[in-house]
C-alpha cells in the first residue's frame, strides 16, 4: 500500500466517524510531512516499514525546528495511521508499537524573544523587494495576532478586514473560529503586501484566494514559513530558536508583561482552557512579577 492510499483510507475513516474538518486537516498536514520523509528515503510501500524506520523518522522529527507539541502531533498521526492499517488487516504488525511518544508537556516553554530581538527579526527582510514586503507582513501578522501557523496557512484575502484592523480565523484549531486584532503596524504592512505585492504573485493564478502566496501564485505552506523564519533569524543574528510557535509565545508573553488580562490573551490565542494560557506566566517570572506589582490593586500602599 502506498502512503497516499494509506493516508486517504485513514482520513476517510475519521470522516465517517464525524471528526471535525479542522482535525482532519491537522492529521493531513502532519501526515504529509511523513510522506515527504518516506519519499526522501525511497520507501514506497507502507508494508515494508520496520520499527527502525519509525525510530529514524522520530529522530528526524525531534531535530526539526518545530515546537514540542507539534512534534508530538506529528508522531501521533503516524501511530494513528498504522493503528488503522492493522485494524483493517492491511498489515499484520504495527511498526510503531512500543515507540515512545514525545511528551507534549514541558516544564517551561522555549525562551521567547525580547522586544529588541523581535524588532531585529522584523527588520531583517529587504522591503525594497516584493518578497521582503511579503515576509515582513507575514511576520508582523504572526507576532501581532499570536495565530497558529496552521491557521494562518488557511487564511484567505476575504478574512482580512483592513479598516477594522482584524483578521478572521475561520479554520481554527478545534473548530472554534475567532477574530484577532492586527494593530496598526501589522495592518500597514499587510495593506502594502495586498496592494503592491500579492497582485503580482497571483497573476498566474487569479482564482487563488489564500492570503500569502509564493512566486507563481501557489499558497505559502507551513514548511516554507518555518524555513523563512530560520533564514531571518540567522540574518538578525538571533541565537534563540525562532518558529511560528515561538512568535505565538512571544506575542502572549509581551502582552502579559504589559499588563494585559490573561483571559483576553486566552481569547486571542483561541485556548479553550485557561490552563493552556497560564503557562505563559512562567516564561519570564521577574517581568510578570514587576507587572503585577505595578497593576494589581493588592500592591497599593496602605494608608498610614
matplotlib code that plots the C-alpha trace (Angstrom):
import matplotlib.pyplot as plt

x = [0.0, 1.4, 1.5, -1.2, -3.5, -2.9, -3.5, -6.6, -8.0, -7.4, -8.9, -12.0, -12.3, -12.1, -14.5, -17.1, -16.6, -17.6, -14.2, -14.2, -12.8, -10.1, -9.0, -8.9, -6.8, -4.4, -4.0, -3.5, -0.9, 1.1, 1.0, 2.1, 5.4, 5.7, 5.0, 7.7, 10.2, 9.2, 9.9, 13.3, 14.1, 12.9, 10.2, 7.1, 5.2, 4.0, 4.0, 7.8, 8.4, 10.2, 10.4, 13.8, 12.4, 9.9, 12.7, 14.6, 11.6, 11.1, 14.7, 14.1, 11.0, 12.8, 15.5, 13.0, 12.6, 9.1, 7.5, 7.4, 3.6, 3.9, 6.5, 4.0, 1.2, 3.4, 4.3, 0.8, -0.6, 1.8, 0.8, -2.8, -2.1, -0.5, -3.1, -5.8, -3.8, -3.6, -7.3, -8.2, -5.8, -3.7, -0.6, -0.1, 2.5, 2.4, 6.0, 5.0, 4.2, 6.4, 7.7, 7.6, 5.8, 7.2, 5.7, 3.5, 4.3, 7.4, 8.5, 8.6, 8.0, 11.1, 12.6, 10.6, 12.1, 12.8, 11.2, 14.6, 15.0, 11.6, 12.5, 15.7, 13.7, 11.0, 13.6, 15.5, 13.6, 14.7, 11.5, 12.7, 11.9, 8.4, 9.4, 10.7, 7.4, 5.5, 7.8, 7.6, 3.8, 3.8, 6.0, 4.1, 0.8, 2.3, 3.7, 0.6, -2.1, -0.4, -2.1, -1.1, 0.9, -1.7, -4.4, -2.5, -1.9, -5.6, -6.4, -7.8, -7.9, -11.6, -10.7, -8.7, -10.5, -8.1, -10.5, -11.1, -7.5, -8.7, -8.3, -10.9, -9.5, -12.1, -10.1, -9.2, -7.9, -10.8, -13.3, -13.7, -13.5, -12.4, -11.4, -8.0, -6.7, -3.7, -2.8, -1.6, 1.9, 0.8, -2.2, 0.1, 2.5, -0.4, -2.0, 1.2, 1.5, -2.1, -1.9, 1.7, 2.9, 0.1, -1.4, 1.9, 2.3, -1.3, -1.0, -0.8, -3.4, -6.0, -8.5, -6.3, -7.7, -5.1, -3.6, 0.1, 1.5, 4.8, 6.1, 3.8, 0.7, 0.6, -0.1, 2.8, 2.8, 3.9, 7.2, 8.2, 7.1, 9.3, 12.3, 12.0, 11.8, 15.1, 16.7, 15.7, 16.8, 20.3, 20.3, 19.2, 21.9, 19.4, 20.7, 17.3, 15.1, 12.5, 9.5, 5.9, 5.0, 7.8, 6.3, 2.9, 4.5, 6.3, 3.1, 1.3, 4.2, 4.8, 1.0, 1.2, 4.2, 2.4, -0.5, -3.0, -5.7, -4.9, -8.5, -8.2, -5.0, -6.8, -9.4, -6.7, -4.9, -8.1, -7.4, -10.5, -8.9, -7.3, -4.7, -3.2, -2.7, -1.5, 1.8, 2.9, 3.1, 6.1, 8.1, 9.5, 8.6, 10.6, 8.9, 5.5, 6.1, 7.1, 3.9, 1.8, 3.3, 2.6, -1.0, -2.5, -4.7, -3.4, 0.0, -1.2, 0.3, -1.9, -2.8, -0.5]
y = [0.0, 3.4, 6.3, 8.2, 5.2, 4.7, 8.4, 8.6, 5.4, 6.9, 10.3, 8.6, 6.5, 9.6, 11.5, 8.7, 8.9, 12.6, 14.1, 17.9, 19.3, 21.1, 17.8, 16.1, 19.0, 18.7, 14.9, 15.5, 18.2, 16.1, 13.0, 14.9, 15.5, 11.8, 11.2, 13.6, 11.8, 8.4, 9.8, 11.0, 7.6, 5.9, 4.0, 3.3, 0.5, 1.1, -2.6, -2.6, -0.3, -1.7, -0.4, 1.1, 3.2, 4.7, 5.3, 7.1, 9.3, 10.0, 11.2, 13.4, 14.9, 15.7, 17.6, 19.6, 23.4, 22.9, 23.1, 20.0, 19.9, 19.8, 17.0, 15.0, 15.6, 14.6, 11.3, 10.6, 11.0, 8.3, 6.0, 6.6, 5.7, 2.3, 1.5, 1.9, -0.3, -3.0, -2.7, -3.1, -6.0, -4.2, -5.0, -7.6, -6.0, -2.4, -0.8, 2.0, -0.4, 0.3, 3.5, 6.1, 9.3, 12.7, 14.2, 17.3, 18.7, 20.8, 22.3, 25.6, 26.9, 27.6, 31.0, 33.8, 36.7, 40.0, 43.1, 44.0, 40.6, 40.9, 44.3, 42.8, 39.9, 42.1, 44.4, 41.6, 41.3, 43.6, 45.5, 47.1, 43.7, 42.2, 39.0, 41.2, 43.0, 39.7, 38.3, 41.4, 41.3, 37.6, 38.0, 41.1, 39.1, 36.2, 38.4, 40.7, 38.1, 35.0, 33.0, 29.3, 28.6, 26.0, 28.6, 31.3, 28.9, 28.7, 32.4, 33.9, 37.5, 37.6, 37.0, 40.3, 43.5, 46.4, 49.1, 47.4, 46.0, 42.5, 39.0, 36.3, 32.8, 30.5, 27.3, 27.4, 24.5, 22.6, 24.2, 27.4, 30.4, 33.7, 37.2, 38.5, 42.1, 43.0, 46.5, 49.4, 48.2, 44.7, 46.2, 48.7, 46.0, 43.7, 46.6, 47.2, 43.4, 43.2, 46.2, 46.1, 42.5, 39.9, 41.0, 40.2, 36.9, 35.9, 36.9, 33.3, 32.0, 34.8, 32.4, 31.7, 33.3, 32.2, 35.2, 34.6, 33.3, 32.3, 33.2, 31.6, 32.1, 29.0, 29.2, 29.6, 26.5, 25.8, 24.3, 27.3, 29.7, 27.8, 27.9, 31.7, 32.4, 30.4, 32.4, 35.7, 34.5, 34.0, 37.3, 39.1, 37.1, 35.8, 32.8, 31.7, 29.4, 31.2, 29.3, 30.3, 28.8, 30.9, 34.0, 32.9, 32.5, 35.8, 37.6, 36.3, 36.9, 40.5, 41.2, 39.8, 41.8, 45.0, 44.2, 42.6, 40.5, 36.8, 35.9, 38.4, 36.6, 33.3, 34.6, 35.9, 32.6, 30.5, 28.4, 26.6, 26.1, 28.9, 26.4, 26.5, 30.2, 30.3, 28.6, 31.9, 33.3, 31.1, 32.3, 35.4, 35.4, 38.5, 40.7, 39.3, 40.0, 43.6, 44.0, 42.5, 44.9, 47.9, 47.0, 44.8, 46.7, 44.4, 46.0, 49.6, 51.2, 51.1, 54.4, 55.2]
z = [0.0, -0.9, 1.5, -0.3, -0.2, 3.5, 4.3, 2.2, 3.9, 7.4, 6.7, 5.1, 8.2, 10.5, 8.3, 8.7, 12.5, 12.3, 13.1, 12.7, 9.4, 11.5, 13.0, 9.6, 8.2, 11.1, 10.5, 6.8, 7.4, 9.8, 7.7, 4.6, 6.4, 7.0, 3.3, 2.3, 4.6, 3.1, -0.4, 0.6, 2.0, -1.2, 0.7, -1.5, 0.3, 3.8, 4.4, 4.0, 7.0, 10.0, 13.6, 12.9, 10.1, 12.5, 15.0, 12.3, 11.5, 15.2, 15.4, 12.3, 13.9, 17.1, 15.2, 13.2, 14.1, 15.5, 18.9, 21.2, 20.9, 17.1, 17.4, 19.5, 17.0, 14.0, 15.6, 16.9, 13.4, 12.2, 15.0, 14.2, 10.5, 11.3, 14.0, 11.3, 8.9, 11.5, 12.4, 8.7, 8.2, 5.6, 7.7, 10.4, 12.6, 13.7, 13.3, 15.7, 18.6, 21.6, 20.1, 22.9, 22.0, 22.6, 25.7, 24.9, 28.4, 29.0, 32.3, 30.6, 27.1, 25.0, 25.7, 24.0, 22.1, 23.8, 22.2, 20.9, 19.2, 17.7, 16.2, 14.7, 13.3, 11.8, 10.3, 8.6, 5.3, 2.5, 2.0, -1.2, -2.8, -3.2, -1.2, 1.6, 1.9, 1.9, 4.6, 6.7, 6.5, 7.4, 10.5, 11.6, 11.5, 13.4, 16.1, 16.4, 16.4, 18.0, 15.3, 14.8, 11.6, 10.6, 11.0, 9.1, 6.2, 5.6, 5.9, 2.7, 1.4, 2.4, 6.1, 6.2, 7.3, 7.0, 8.1, 11.5, 11.6, 12.3, 10.9, 10.9, 11.8, 10.2, 10.2, 13.8, 15.9, 17.5, 15.0, 17.1, 14.8, 16.2, 15.2, 16.2, 16.2, 14.0, 15.2, 13.2, 12.2, 11.0, 9.2, 7.4, 6.2, 5.2, 3.2, 1.4, 0.6, -0.6, -2.8, -4.1, -4.0, -3.9, -7.3, -9.0, -7.2, -8.2, -11.8, -13.0, -10.6, -10.3, -8.7, -5.7, -2.5, 0.1, 1.7, 1.5, -1.8, -3.3, -6.7, -9.3, -7.2, -5.1, -1.3, 1.1, 3.3, 6.8, 5.9, 3.8, 6.6, 9.1, 6.7, 6.1, 9.8, 10.2, 7.4, 9.0, 12.5, 11.1, 9.3, 12.5, 14.4, 17.0, 18.9, 20.2, 18.2, 16.0, 14.9, 14.4, 17.8, 19.4, 17.9, 19.3, 22.8, 22.4, 21.5, 24.6, 26.9, 25.8, 26.2, 29.7, 30.6, 29.5, 31.9, 29.5, 31.2, 30.9, 29.8, 26.9, 25.9, 26.2, 23.7, 21.4, 21.2, 20.9, 24.0, 25.2, 28.7, 30.7, 31.9, 28.4, 28.7, 32.3, 31.2, 29.8, 33.3, 33.9, 30.9, 32.4, 36.1, 37.0, 34.3, 35.2, 38.9, 38.1, 36.0, 38.9, 41.3, 39.1, 38.1, 40.8, 43.4, 46.1, 45.8, 46.7, 49.7, 52.7, 54.5, 57.4]

ax = plt.figure().add_subplot(projection="3d")
ax.plot(x, y, z, "-o")
ax.set_aspect("equal")
plt.show()
